[in-house]
């Protein structure tokens, strides 16, 4: 999974798989779900992420959880 934040567009993007979408649905509240050819989700976009207080421009903190350990990264 890849997590990206586009500060200019204020979009937080979770890419679940590396493939182009064939369909996308915008949910109420500015959430866009994109789907691959197999009908499974490939990405989730959250519009206006900083306005929703999901991210603070200039600081991104991500916690990765695995079965062995948890790591926190600051970008």
HELIX and SHEET records of a PDB file:
SHEET    1   A 5 UNK A   2  UNK A   6  0                                        
SHEET    2   A 5 UNK A  11  UNK A  15 -1                                        
SHEET    3   A 5 UNK A  41  UNK A  47 -1                                        
SHEET    4   A 5 UNK A  31  UNK A  35 -1                                        
SHEET    5   A 5 UNK A  23  UNK A  27 -1                                        
SHEET    1   B 2 UNK A  61  UNK A  65  0                                        
SHEET    2   B 2 UNK A  70  UNK A  74 -1                                        
END                                                                             
